[in-house]
């Protein structure tokens, strides 16, 4: 979940999965693209990023970072 505070107007990031989805949405990317780019199955990405049934493995997070050109880390 991404929260905005009124006083500082800064983002407080609770979950790296939310940040990944926010980044993808801002770039017009979909899970199918991420699946094809990272070679992580669509079902795994959907279960992890959208349904939040389990957390990302470090290996998959590294693949996602490479695909998105990011350096997200789990908290």
C-alpha positions as CSV (number, residue, x, y, z in Angstrom):
1,X,0.0,0.0,0.0
2,X,1.2,3.5,-0.8
3,X,0.1,6.2,1.6
4,X,0.5,9.9,1.3
5,X,1.0,12.0,4.4
6,X,-0.7,15.5,4.4
7,X,2.1,17.4,6.2
8,X,5.2,16.2,4.4
9,X,3.4,14.9,1.2
10,X,5.8,12.0,1.0
11,X,5.1,8.4,0.0
12,X,5.3,5.8,2.7
13,X,5.8,2.4,1.0
14,X,4.5,-0.6,2.9
15,X,4.9,-3.2,0.2
16,X,7.3,-3.5,-2.7
17,X,4.6,-5.3,-4.7
18,X,2.5,-2.1,-4.6
19,X,5.5,-0.1,-5.9
20,X,6.1,-2.5,-8.7
21,X,2.5,-2.3,-9.8
22,X,2.5,1.5,-9.5
23,X,5.6,1.6,-11.7
24,X,4.1,-0.7,-14.3
25,X,0.8,1.2,-14.4
26,X,2.6,4.5,-14.9
27,X,4.4,3.0,-17.9
28,X,1.4,1.3,-19.3
29,X,2.8,-2.1,-18.7
30,X,0.8,-5.2,-18.0
31,X,1.6,-8.5,-16.3
32,X,1.8,-10.3,-19.7
33,X,4.7,-8.0,-20.7
34,X,6.4,-8.5,-17.4
35,X,6.0,-12.3,-17.6
36,X,7.4,-12.4,-21.1
37,X,10.3,-10.1,-20.2
38,X,11.3,-11.8,-17.0
39,X,10.4,-15.4,-17.9
40,X,8.4,-15.6,-14.7
41,X,5.0,-17.3,-15.3
42,X,2.0,-15.0,-15.6
43,X,0.2,-17.1,-12.9
44,X,3.1,-16.5,-10.4
45,X,3.2,-12.8,-11.1
46,X,-0.6,-12.5,-10.8
47,X,-0.6,-14.5,-7.5
48,X,2.2,-12.5,-6.1
49,X,1.7,-8.9,-7.3
50,X,-2.1,-8.6,-7.7
51,X,-3.6,-11.2,-5.3
52,X,-0.7,-11.0,-2.8
53,X,-0.9,-14.7,-1.9
54,X,2.9,-14.8,-1.3
55,X,5.9,-12.6,-1.3
56,X,8.4,-12.1,-4.1
57,X,11.6,-14.3,-4.0
58,X,14.8,-12.3,-4.2
59,X,15.5,-14.0,-7.6
60,X,12.2,-12.8,-9.0
61,X,12.6,-9.3,-7.6
62,X,16.0,-9.1,-9.4
63,X,14.4,-10.2,-12.7
64,X,11.6,-7.6,-12.2
65,X,14.1,-4.9,-11.4
66,X,16.1,-5.7,-14.5
67,X,13.0,-5.6,-16.7
68,X,11.8,-2.3,-15.2
69,X,15.2,-0.7,-14.9
70,X,14.6,-0.2,-11.2
71,X,16.3,-1.1,-7.9
72,X,13.4,-1.9,-5.7
73,X,14.2,-3.8,-2.4
74,X,12.0,-5.7,-0.1
75,X,11.4,-4.0,3.3
